[in-house]
């Protein structure tokens, strides 16, 4: 009986444990921050911001507990992994120990970052160069407290703070613990017997998209000293209590222990559990709610095709004053008003989701953090196949990070003309144009597509990454304005099946309000790929139905396509990406967008930076944006461009392999006089020069639908 009784009590427990062990696979987790101690907080903040390019996100002083801390990173805490620096009053140094390895930062130019470190008196322990046994360019530097940072040369990434390396005494045991206790995946295992070490890369997302934990085992070494400098990593979880029970099961099997039972922190809503892994490394699981903004949304579809979810700041009748009040309230609410708390740790805490998020996932979309949103970078097709299909048939993109604005009122045109270079007054109702917001020095604040719906209604679209900056800029100059007393080929055939209107009468740049698939929509004929296409603004509740209808009517030829192919397509079309090919110090003339400056505006000026821009139109700019063909590896952003004598004449801003041309293409800036078509150049990729030549853009001919 005792045996049976014992058996009956164990079986339910085993089943309960099995269910618990499945929890980490269902939980929405991500790395939040890493905590470590420094001897001089201000000194470290200055070093990280000036040498690494991090931003100080927040800082606080807790005198009653005699410590201060600061959070720094390459993006907001809601979506990025960050460092939490702790300074304890009166403690100027710590023992890092032998177990902590390094942090890693991904950068597009390792040599440039190394020189920044050297210029600030930093310690460069390994000069830039290829990694042993591989081709990646790396370097190692130490911060003022002696923490090691590996600098890795890579292309653009949503998470530049990309690794934390810790040494372990038993790699297989450590991998099993992090898989079982924390739900991580083994992303990559690297065996280096010639150097007597093995590495396991652990994480929640792909290695080049997110932070990873690098566990290193050195042959024959089973123990390390921990010191008192490095503290812990924090990981987000939906249920701290369930997570704690799973950790306890893993501790019993593999080692380690709970150091703080699950529960709320005193005085805070945040619940945590703290524990040690089998090697004594500390982890904290957090369960907390971050804030994010809920915004009014409409769906915008570009059929070249592009699917866009827009947040529309909409004027519902009246004046610029009302628009100003709307913007002012929205900016204030973004910092003060907590709305509908949500958490999406799987792809970044509080990443916003478009109305098509579930639709993307159901169709195999690979979701990544992008400008604060969870967006598909690609689907089941490769980026190369998707790029080619857009030119042959058509593609449906989701670029929901874009922001739509409606300006209404009799003063909307003269006001907007103080900020942009376009001849807005000269646009006929129902037409649109690309334009550029400029600053006082003539630099580009953002590029935007504007549509003149009527003489008293302007609709414009700005980039999500520039949204807050653009809204603040508009608000600032609205006050000044008031004080002056001034009152793909299949795109058309597929879409034609969904509307009764004759789309053959709607040409490139024209606008119309019409019924599409049973919903009243805004339709503009345009595109960001060089192909004939449409933008459709549609109420978000009809977004999924419209997307399904477009795919169905194309009979499988039009495919959902991610941001990866979109970037290849816009590069082939020679179109700028703000933040890469346009910045606040680049004027529209230098960027080759002279055509976007209206003829009347060239004569009259009247926009910010007009004196600089008009002088460049007369005398010519000192630098010019040009296209390149290149040999060797694809040239990426910040690759130097040299003349045939080895003199630097410019820099690449965007580059990659063209799936349609089957060759490397790039764009960038060179000195005037060196910009002629056919000019031979040398392009440095990882420090090695490769042959190239300057060419006209677009690389692939555009197919915009215009009157013959």
C-alpha positions in Angstrom: 0.0 0.0 0.0 2.8 2.3 0.8 4.3 1.8 -2.6 0.9 2.4 -4.3 0.3 5.5 -2.2 3.7 6.8 -3.0 3.1 6.1 -6.7 -0.2 7.8 -6.7 1.2 11.0 -5.2 4.2 11.1 -7.6 2.3 10.8 -10.9 0.3 14.0 -10.6 3.5 15.8 -9.6 5.3 14.5 -12.6 2.4 15.6 -14.9 2.4 19.0 -13.2 6.1 19.4 -13.7 5.8 18.4 -17.4 3.2 21.2 -17.9 5.4 23.7 -16.1 8.4 22.9 -18.3 6.3 23.8 -21.3 5.7 27.3 -19.9 8.9 28.9 -21.0 8.2 27.9 -24.7 4.8 29.7 -24.5 6.0 32.7 -22.4 6.8 36.0 -24.2 10.3 36.7 -23.1 13.2 39.0 -24.0 16.4 40.3 -22.5 15.7 43.6 -20.7 19.0 44.8 -19.3 22.3 43.9 -17.7 23.4 45.3 -14.4 26.9 46.0 -13.3 28.8 48.4 -11.0 31.1 51.3 -11.9 33.4 53.5 -9.9 32.4 56.9 -11.5 28.9 57.1 -13.0 29.4 60.3 -14.9 32.7 59.2 -16.3 31.2 56.0 -17.7 28.1 57.7 -19.1 30.4 60.1 -21.0 32.6 57.3 -22.3 29.6 55.2 -23.5 27.8 58.1 -25.2 30.9 59.7 -26.8 32.7 56.5 -27.8 30.0 53.9 -28.4 27.2 56.2 -29.4 24.8 55.0 -26.7 22.1 57.3 -25.4 21.4 58.1 -21.7 17.8 56.9 -21.2 17.3 57.8 -17.6 19.3 58.4 -14.4 18.3 58.5 -10.8 19.9 59.1 -7.4 18.7 57.2 -4.2 20.6 58.9 -1.4 18.7 57.1 1.4 20.2 53.9 0.1 23.5 55.5 -1.0 23.6 54.6 -4.7 22.9 56.1 -8.1 22.1 54.3 -11.3 21.8 55.1 -15.0 20.3 53.3 -18.0 22.0 53.6 -21.4 21.4 51.9 -24.7 20.9 52.3 -28.5 17.2 52.6 -28.3 14.3 52.9 -25.8 14.0 50.3 -23.0 10.6 49.3 -24.3 12.2 47.6 -27.3 16.0 47.5 -26.8 18.5 45.7 -24.5 20.2 48.3 -22.3 22.9 48.5 -19.6 22.1 49.5 -16.0 25.1 51.1 -14.4 25.2 51.2 -10.6 27.4 53.5 -8.5 27.6 52.9 -4.8 28.6 55.9 -2.8 32.3 56.0 -1.9 33.2 52.8 -3.9 35.6 53.7 -6.7 36.7 50.3 -8.0 35.5 46.7 -8.2 36.9 43.2 -8.9 35.6 42.0 -12.3 36.8 38.4 -11.6 37.8 35.8 -14.2 34.4 34.5 -15.1 32.9 37.6 -16.8 34.1 37.9 -20.5 32.8 40.9 -22.4 29.9 42.8 -23.9 29.7 43.1 -27.6 28.6 46.1 -29.8 27.7 45.7 -33.5 28.9 48.7 -35.6 29.2 49.4 -39.3 32.7 50.8 -38.8 34.9 49.1 -36.2 37.9 51.2 -37.0 36.0 54.5 -36.5 34.7 53.4 -33.1 38.2 52.2 -32.1 39.5 55.7 -32.9 36.8 57.3 -30.9 37.7 55.1 -27.9 41.4 55.9 -28.4 40.7 59.7 -28.7 38.9 59.6 -25.3 41.9 57.8 -23.6 40.3 54.3 -23.8 42.3 51.1 -23.7 42.4 49.3 -27.1 43.4 45.7 -26.3 43.0 44.3 -29.9 43.3 46.4 -33.0 40.6 46.0 -35.7 41.1 42.9 -37.9 39.6 39.6 -39.0 38.6 37.2 -36.2 40.8 34.1 -36.0 39.6 31.5 -38.4 37.0 33.8 -39.9 36.3 36.9 -42.0 34.4 39.1 -39.5 36.3 42.3 -38.5 36.5 42.7 -34.7 38.3 44.7 -32.1 38.5 44.7 -28.3 38.5 47.8 -26.0 38.1 48.4 -22.3 36.0 51.0 -20.6 37.3 53.1 -17.7 36.3 50.4 -15.2 38.0 47.6 -17.1 35.0 46.0 -18.6 35.8 44.4 -22.0 33.8 45.3 -25.1 34.1 43.4 -28.3 33.3 45.6 -31.4 31.9 43.6 -34.3 31.6 45.0 -37.8 28.2 44.3 -39.2 25.5 46.0 -41.3 22.5 47.8 -39.8 20.8 45.9 -36.9 17.9 46.6 -34.6 20.0 45.7 -31.6 23.6 47.0 -31.6 24.2 45.9 -28.0 24.4 42.3 -29.2 26.2 40.0 -26.7 27.0 39.3 -23.1 29.8 36.7 -22.8 30.1 34.6 -19.6 32.5 31.7 -18.9 31.1 28.4 -17.7 32.6 25.2 -16.3 30.3 22.8 -18.1 28.9 24.0 -21.4 26.4 21.2 -22.0 25.0 21.6 -18.5 24.8 25.4 -18.9 23.0 25.1 -22.3 20.5 22.6 -20.8 19.8 24.9 -17.9 19.1 28.0 -20.0 16.9 25.9 -22.4 14.9 24.4 -19.6 14.8 27.1 -17.0 14.6 30.2 -19.3 13.2 28.9 -22.5 16.3 30.0 -24.6 17.3 28.4 -27.8 20.8 27.2 -28.7 21.3 29.4 -31.8 24.8 28.3 -32.6 27.6 26.1 -31.2 31.2 26.9 -32.2 33.9 24.3 -31.6 37.5 25.7 -31.6 39.7 22.8 -30.6 42.8 24.5 -32.0 42.3 27.3 -29.5 40.9 24.9 -26.8 37.4 26.5 -26.3 33.8 25.9 -27.3 31.0 28.5 -27.4 27.2 28.2 -27.2 25.1 31.2 -28.4 21.8 31.3 -26.5 18.9 33.6 -27.1 15.2 34.2 -27.9 15.6 35.5 -31.5 18.1 35.2 -34.3 21.7 36.2 -33.5 21.8 39.2 -35.8 18.5 40.5 -34.7 18.7 40.5 -31.0 20.9 40.2 -27.9 22.5 36.8 -27.3 24.1 35.2 -24.3 27.5 33.8 -25.3 28.5 31.0 -23.0 32.2 30.0 -23.3 33.9 26.9 -22.1 37.7 26.8 -21.9 39.1 23.3 -22.0 39.9 22.0 -18.5 38.6 25.0 -16.6 35.6 24.2 -14.4 35.5 27.2 -12.0 35.9 31.0 -12.2 35.9 33.8 -9.8 32.9 36.1 -10.0 34.3 39.2 -8.3 31.9 41.9 -7.2 31.5 44.1 -10.3 29.2 42.2 -12.7 25.7 41.7 -11.2 23.0 40.2 -13.3 20.9 40.0 -16.5 17.2 40.8 -16.3 14.7 38.9 -18.5 11.0 39.8 -19.1 8.3 37.2 -18.4 4.5 37.2 -18.4 4.2 35.2 -15.2 7.0 35.5 -12.6 5.5 32.9 -10.3 5.3 30.2 -13.0 8.8 31.1 -14.2 10.1 30.7 -10.6 8.7 27.2 -10.4 10.4 26.2 -13.6 13.7 27.5 -12.4 13.3 25.5 -9.2 12.9 22.3 -11.2 16.0 23.1 -13.3 17.9 23.9 -10.1 17.1 20.5 -8.6 18.3 18.7 -11.8 21.3 20.9 -12.9 22.3 23.1 -10.0 21.9 26.7 -8.9 19.4 28.2 -6.5 16.7 30.8 -6.0 18.1 33.8 -4.2 14.9 35.8 -4.0 11.4 34.2 -4.1 8.9 35.5 -6.6 7.0 38.5 -5.6 6.6 42.3 -5.9 9.4 44.8 -5.1 8.5 47.0 -2.1 6.7 50.1 -3.2 6.6 49.0 -6.9 4.3 47.1 -9.1 7.2 45.1 -10.6 7.4 41.4 -9.6 10.7 39.6 -9.8 12.4 36.4 -9.0 16.2 36.2 -8.6 18.3 33.0 -9.0 21.7 31.6 -9.8 22.6 29.2 -12.6 24.8 26.2 -12.0 27.9 28.3 -12.5 26.7 31.0 -10.0 25.7 33.6 -12.6 22.7 35.6 -11.4 19.5 36.2 -13.4 16.4 38.2 -12.5 13.1 37.6 -14.2 10.8 40.6 -14.3 7.1 40.8 -14.8 6.1 44.5 -15.4 3.9 46.5 -17.7 5.4 49.1 -20.0 3.4 52.0 -21.5 2.8 52.5 -25.2 0.8 54.9 -27.2 -2.5 53.8 -28.8 -3.0 55.9 -31.9 -5.8 56.5 -34.3 -5.1 54.2 -37.3 -5.9 53.8 -40.9 -4.6 51.3 -43.3 -2.6 52.5 -46.2 -1.7 50.1 -49.1 0.9 50.7 -51.7 0.4 48.4 -54.6 3.8 48.1 -56.3 2.3 46.8 -53.8 2.9 48.2 -50.2 0.6 47.6 -47.2 0.8 50.4 -44.6 -0.9 50.9 -41.3 -0.9 54.7 -40.7 -1.5 56.7 -37.6 -3.3 59.7 -38.9 -3.3 63.0 -37.0 -6.5 64.1 -38.4 -8.0 67.6 -38.5 -11.8 67.4 -38.3 -12.7 70.7 -39.6 -11.2 74.1 -39.0 -7.9 75.7 -38.6 -4.2 75.4 -38.1 -4.8 76.4 -34.5 -6.8 73.3 -34.0 -4.1 71.2 -35.6 -1.6 72.8 -33.2 -3.7 71.9 -30.2 -4.0 68.3 -31.4 -0.3 67.9 -31.8 0.4 69.6 -28.5 -2.0 67.2 -26.7 -0.5 64.1 -28.5 3.0 65.0 -27.6 2.1 65.6 -24.0 0.1 62.4 -23.8 3.0 60.3 -25.2 4.9 61.1 -21.9 2.1 61.3 -19.4 -0.9 59.2 -20.2 -0.7 55.5 -19.8 -2.9 53.7 -22.3 -3.9 50.1 -22.6 -0.8 48.4 -21.3 0.4 45.6 -23.5 3.6 43.5 -23.6 5.1 41.7 -26.5 8.3 40.3 -25.1 8.7 37.8 -27.9 9.7 40.5 -30.3 10.5 43.3 -28.0 8.6 44.8 -25.0 5.8 47.1 -26.1 6.5 46.9 -29.8 3.4 48.2 -31.5 1.6 45.8 -33.8 -0.2 46.6 -37.0 -3.7 45.5 -37.8 -2.1 42.8 -40.0 0.3 41.4 -37.4 -1.6 38.1 -37.0 -2.1 37.9 -40.8 1.7 38.2 -41.2 2.5 35.5 -38.7 -0.1 33.2 -40.2 1.6 33.6 -43.6 5.1 32.8 -42.2 6.2 36.4 -41.7 9.5 36.6 -39.8 8.9 39.5 -37.3 11.6 41.8 -36.2 11.7 45.1 -34.2 11.7 48.1 -36.6 11.2 51.7 -35.5 9.2 50.6 -32.4 7.0 48.2 -34.3 7.0 44.4 -34.8 7.3 44.2 -38.6 7.9 41.4 -41.1 11.4 41.4 -42.6 10.6 38.5 -45.0 8.2 35.6 -45.5 8.8 32.1 -46.8 10.4 33.4 -49.9 14.1 34.6 -49.8 14.7 38.3 -50.1 16.2 37.8 -53.5 13.1 35.9 -54.8 10.8 38.5 -53.2 12.7 41.3 -54.9 12.5 39.7 -58.3 8.8 38.8 -57.9 8.0 42.4 -57.3 9.4 43.5 -60.6 7.8 40.5 -62.5 4.4 40.4 -60.8 3.8 42.4 -57.6 4.4 42.6 -53.8 2.3 43.5 -50.8 4.3 45.3 -48.1 3.4 46.4 -44.6 5.2 49.6 -43.7 3.0 50.5 -40.8 5.7 52.6 -39.1 4.7 55.5 -41.3 2.7 58.4 -40.0 -0.1 60.2 -41.9 -1.1 63.8 -41.2 -4.1 65.8 -42.5 -3.8 69.6 -42.5 -7.1 71.4 -43.0 -8.1 75.0 -43.2 -7.6 78.0 -45.5 -4.0 78.5 -44.2 -2.8 75.0 -44.6 -1.0 75.6 -47.9 0.9 78.8 -47.0 1.8 77.3 -43.7 3.2 74.1 -45.2 5.2 76.1 -47.8 7.2 77.7 -45.0 8.5 74.2 -44.0 8.9 72.3 -47.3 10.5 72.9 -50.7 7.6 71.9 -52.9 5.3 74.2 -54.8 2.2 73.1 -52.8 0.1 76.0 -54.1 0.8 74.9 -57.6 -0.4 71.4 -57.2 -3.8 70.7 -58.7 -6.4 69.2 -56.3 -6.1 65.4 -56.4 -2.4 65.4 -57.1 0.7 64.9 -55.0 4.5 65.1 -54.9 7.6 64.1 -53.0 9.0 66.9 -50.9 11.6 67.6 -48.2 11.2 69.3 -44.8 14.3 71.5 -44.3 16.0 73.2 -41.4 17.5 76.6 -41.2 20.8 75.4 -42.7 19.0 73.8 -45.7 19.5 70.2 -44.3 16.8 67.6 -44.7 14.7 67.0 -41.6 12.6 64.3 -43.3 11.3 63.5 -46.8 7.5 63.3 -47.2 4.9 62.5 -49.8 2.2 65.3 -49.9 -1.2 65.1 -51.5 -3.4 68.1 -52.2 -6.9 66.7 -51.5 -8.5 70.1 -51.9 -7.2 73.7 -51.6 -8.0 73.5 -47.9 -6.9 69.9 -47.2 -3.3 68.6 -47.4 -2.6 64.9 -46.7 1.1 64.0 -46.0 3.0 61.0 -44.9 6.2 61.1 -42.8 8.7 58.5 -41.6 7.9 56.8 -38.3 11.5 57.2 -37.1 11.1 61.0 -37.6 7.5 61.2 -36.3 8.0 62.9 -32.9 10.7 65.1 -34.4 8.4 66.1 -37.3 5.4 66.8 -35.1 7.5 69.0 -32.7 9.0 70.8 -35.7 5.5 71.5 -37.1 4.2 72.7 -33.8 7.2 75.0 -33.2 6.8 76.7 -36.5 3.0 76.8 -36.3 3.4 79.2 -33.4 5.7 81.4 -35.4 3.4 81.3 -38.3 0.4 82.4 -36.2 2.4 85.2 -34.6 3.0 86.8 -38.0 -0.7 87.4 -38.3 -1.1 85.0 -41.2 -4.6 83.6 -41.3 4.5 46.0 -59.5 3.1 45.3 -63.2 0.0 43.5 -61.7 -0.9 46.4 -59.4 -3.5 48.0 -61.6 -5.1 44.8 -63.0 -5.4 43.3 -59.6 -6.8 46.5 -58.0 -9.2 47.1 -60.9 -11.0 43.9 -59.9 -11.9 45.5 -56.5 -13.3 48.9 -57.6 -15.8 50.1 -60.2 -13.7 53.3 -61.0 -11.5 53.3 -64.1 -7.9 53.2 -62.8 -6.5 53.8 -66.3 -7.5 57.4 -65.9 -5.5 57.8 -62.6 -1.9 58.7 -63.4 1.3 58.7 -61.3 1.0 61.2 -58.5 -2.8 61.6 -58.7 -5.3 61.1 -55.9 -8.9 60.0 -55.6 -11.5 59.0 -53.0 -13.3 55.9 -54.0 -14.8 52.6 -53.0 -12.4 49.6 -52.9 -13.6 46.1 -51.9 -16.7 47.7 -50.2 -14.8 50.4 -48.2 -14.3 54.1 -48.8 -10.6 54.7 -49.3 -8.0 57.3 -50.2 -6.1 56.1 -53.4 -2.8 57.6 -54.7 -0.9 56.2 -57.6 2.7 56.1 -56.4 5.3 53.7 -55.0 8.7 53.2 -53.3 10.0 50.5 -55.6 10.2 52.1 -59.0 7.2 50.0 -60.1 3.7 51.2 -61.0 1.8 51.1 -57.7 -0.9 52.5 -55.4 -1.2 53.7 -51.9 -4.6 52.9 -50.4 -5.7 54.4 -47.0 -8.4 52.2 -45.7 -10.1 51.9 -42.2 -8.1 49.4 -40.2 -11.1 47.2 -39.6 -11.2 46.4 -43.3 -7.4 46.0 -43.6 -7.2 42.2 -43.4 -10.2 41.7 -45.8 -8.5 44.0 -48.4 -5.2 42.3 -48.1 -6.8 38.9 -48.6 -8.7 40.2 -51.6 -5.6 41.6 -53.2 -3.7 38.3 -52.8 -6.7 36.3 -54.0 -7.4 38.4 -57.2 -3.7 38.0 -58.2 -4.0 34.2 -58.2 -0.9 33.9 -56.2 1.4 36.1 -58.3 1.3 39.0 -55.9 3.0 38.0 -52.7 3.4 39.3 -49.2 6.9 40.8 -49.0 9.0 42.1 -46.1 11.2 45.0 -45.4 14.3 43.2 -46.6 13.1 43.1 -50.2 11.6 46.6 -49.9 15.1 47.9 -49.2 16.6 46.1 -52.2 13.9 47.4 -54.4 14.2 51.0 -53.3 18.0 50.8 -53.8 17.6 49.4 -57.3 15.2 52.3 -58.0 17.8 54.8 -56.7 15.5 56.1 -53.9 16.8 57.6 -50.7 16.2 56.1 -47.2 16.1 58.8 -44.6 18.8 58.1 -41.9 21.0 56.5 -44.5 21.1 58.6 -47.7 19.5 61.7 -46.2 20.3 63.4 -42.9 19.8 66.8 -41.3 23.2 68.0 -42.7 22.4 67.0 -46.3 20.4 69.4 -48.5 17.9 68.4 -51.2 20.4 69.7 -53.8 23.2 67.5 -52.6 20.8 64.5 -52.4 19.9 64.9 -56.1 16.3 66.0 -55.3 16.5 69.4 -57.0 13.5 68.3 -59.1 11.4 68.3 -55.9 12.0 72.0 -55.4 9.2 73.8 -57.1 10.0 76.4 -59.8 8.2 79.1 -58.0 9.9 78.2 -54.8 13.3 78.5 -56.5 12.4 82.1 -57.5 10.7 83.2 -54.3 12.3 81.1 -51.5 10.3 81.5 -48.3 11.1 78.1 -46.7 13.6 77.2 -44.0 17.2 77.1 -45.3 16.2 78.8 -48.6 19.3 81.0 -48.6 21.6 77.9 -48.5 19.6 75.9 -51.0 19.1 78.7 -53.5 22.9 79.4 -53.4 23.6 75.8 -54.1 21.2 75.8 -57.0 23.2 78.8 -58.4 26.8 77.8 -57.6 26.5 74.0 -57.3 26.9 71.8 -54.2 30.2 70.7 -52.9 29.1 67.0 -52.7 26.6 65.0 -54.8 24.7 61.8 -54.4 25.6 59.2 -57.1 25.2 55.6 -57.9 28.0 52.9 -58.0 28.6 49.5 -59.5 31.3 47.6 -57.5 33.3 44.4 -57.6 34.1 42.2 -54.6 31.9 42.0 -51.6 28.8 44.4 -51.5 29.7 47.9 -50.2 27.7 48.9 -47.1 27.0 52.1 -45.4 30.1 54.1 -44.4 32.5 52.3 -46.8 35.0 54.9 -48.0 35.2 55.8 -51.7 38.7 56.7 -53.1 39.9 57.9 -56.4 42.4 55.9 -58.4 45.3 57.6 -56.6 44.0 56.5 -53.2 42.5 59.9 -52.1 39.2 59.7 -50.2 36.5 61.4 -52.2 33.4 60.2 -50.6 31.4 57.5 -48.7 28.8 54.9 -49.4 25.4 55.4 -47.7 23.5 52.4 -49.0 24.6 49.3 -50.8 24.0 45.6 -51.5 23.5 42.9 -54.1 20.9 43.7 -56.8 18.7 40.5 -57.3 17.5 41.8 -60.6 20.8 43.0 -62.1 22.8 40.2 -60.5 25.6 42.6 -59.4 26.6 44.8 -56.6 25.1 48.3 -56.5 25.4 51.2 -54.0 24.7 54.9 -53.6 26.6 57.5 -51.7 28.2 61.0 -51.8 31.4 62.1 -53.6 33.0 65.5 -54.1 31.7 67.6 -56.9 33.9 67.2 -60.0 34.3 63.5 -59.1 30.7 62.7 -59.8 30.6 62.2 -63.5 29.1 59.0 -65.0 31.8 56.4 -65.7 34.4 57.8 -63.2 36.5 54.9 -61.9 36.8 54.6 -58.1 38.1 52.3 -55.4 35.6 51.3 -52.7 37.0 50.1 -49.4 35.2 47.0 -47.9 36.7 45.9 -44.6 39.7 48.0 -45.3 40.4 46.4 -48.7 40.0 48.4 -51.9 37.8 47.0 -54.7 37.2 48.3 -58.3 34.1 50.3 -58.9 32.6 53.0 -61.1 30.1 55.8 -60.8 26.8 55.3 -62.7 23.5 57.1 -63.2 20.5 56.1 -61.2 18.0 54.5 -61.1 19.8 51.2 -61.6 16.6 49.5 -62.7 14.3 51.6 -65.0 11.2 52.9 -63.3 7.7 52.0 -64.6 5.5 54.8 -63.3 2.2 55.1 -65.1 2.2 58.5 -66.8 0.3 60.0 -69.7 1.9 59.2 -73.1 
